[in-house]
Amino acid sequence: MATKKKAKRKLIAVLVVLAIIAAAGIGYSVYRSTRNAGEKTITVGLVGNADDAIWDAVQKELDNEKAGIKIEKKAFQDGIYANQAQANGELDLTAFQHYAFLNQEKSEKGYKLTAIAETYISPLNLYSKKYKSLKDFKSGDKVAIPNNATNTGRALKVLDAAGLIKLKDNTKTNPTVDDIAENPSGIDIELNDPASIINLLPDYAAGITNTNFIIDAGMSADDALYQAPIDTNNKSFKPYINIIVARSDQKDNADYQKVVKAYHTKSVADAINENYKGAVVPVFKY
């Protein structure tokens, strides 16, 4: 009889413990739901996944500040579609383009989008899986460059700086192939989708594309055959500084400014430097 009573007491004790655990679990779920309900989700359009670590650092800063903001990253293959989605109200912010690209998009499509912060400057470099030196290029070699107007111009400036071509005016903001004065190397320049250029390298002599696509492909800026020098104090680089963009009627949104404040911190600058191994240069003060 005593044994039965003892077993019964143990069973009751176990049930009490289970009830406490269940109550705690329910309490935490209610707390989490309440906390999440108070959070504001801000969707940020990116191109590729190269900046994920940077935006994770931004989220950490927001959490440390108890800002009540959750960043939701949405990756696009092409910035044209990201801008379209933002203009249609599907995104709150974008963070993939520079001033020149944004201004071109606004001019062509009438988007009411505004830069609310600067992030970093990313060079376009020349990559090759065929050659080790600029001296190796020969007449008829195919070189792929981006097909959007602003990056076409930047890529032509890289080829000019590398000595493969000579532009009529290398200070022009957006030169085109019609602005090529001389082609001493005899290369054939072909315009391609920036995201596809890395995959073309086995068949092309070389290619120029954005650093984020290089990172996404598991490569490094150090793999470049030719790296264009960066000078953040040079005003000619201003059009190519990357920016965070909002719809114009939301440019003063208080929550967006919290995101900017979180981005413009040392920890995010460190994340940029670590993520891009010095190939991308933060331009903000912190």
Salt bridges, closest charged atoms under 4 A:
ASP56 OD1 - LYS73 NZ 3.08
GLU105 OE2 - LYS109 NZ 2.89
GLU118 OE2 - LYS238 NZ 2.46
ASP141 OD1 - LYS138 NZ 3.71
ASP179 OD2 - LYS172 NZ 3.16
ASP252 OD2 - LYS251 NZ 3.33
ASP255 OD2 - LYS40 NZ 3.09
ASP255 OD1 - LYS258 NZ 3.86
ASP270 OD2 - LYS266 NZ 2.88
GLU274 OE2 - LYS277 NZ 2.88
